[in-house]
């Protein structure tokens, strides 16, 4: 028994999805999935949007690569960006904690929307004390701390900005953290 051409089409497997021809089309196609992936890893909508945007911007360098390479390359870039954001977040929050208390459960979430007025006041007071303590540090320690922790520059960029070696940045940062921990002991 012969089947009609329409019936034959019905039993054929669907054509595989075509790879996007341009990088812009690729990024538009992957954007929503990338955002969901980043949001699950970072637990913050704003951080996820930033991570995806940064990953997409880095992909522009690879515009001339074959489209078949774009997918693994993009996910690799995004994954590294998510890990980087998580590390920066943890680094910023851990410097106030004593060495024995450094675990995920003890990290302070300064952006907690469920903070009440009393807690908000305490946080504002702690921030004011931090600023005062920073002003009491030697200039190089204050620069290292501000650039590395508050501005989130990496060691190499901080060294360039300060005009010193990466080792000096690490030394100044370590001394600044020690001094701040001693000055702000009661805030823990």
Secondary structure, 3 states (H helix, E strand, C coil): CCCCHHHHHHHCCCCCCCCCCCHHHHHHHHHHHHHHHHHHHHCCHHHHHHHHHHHHHHHHHHCCCCHHHHHHHHHHHHHHHHHHHHHHHHHHHHCCCCHHHCCHHHCCCCCCCCCCHHHHHHHHHHHHHHHHHHHCCCHHHHHHHHHHHHCCCCHHHHHHHHCCCHHHHHHHHHHHHHHHHHHCHHHC
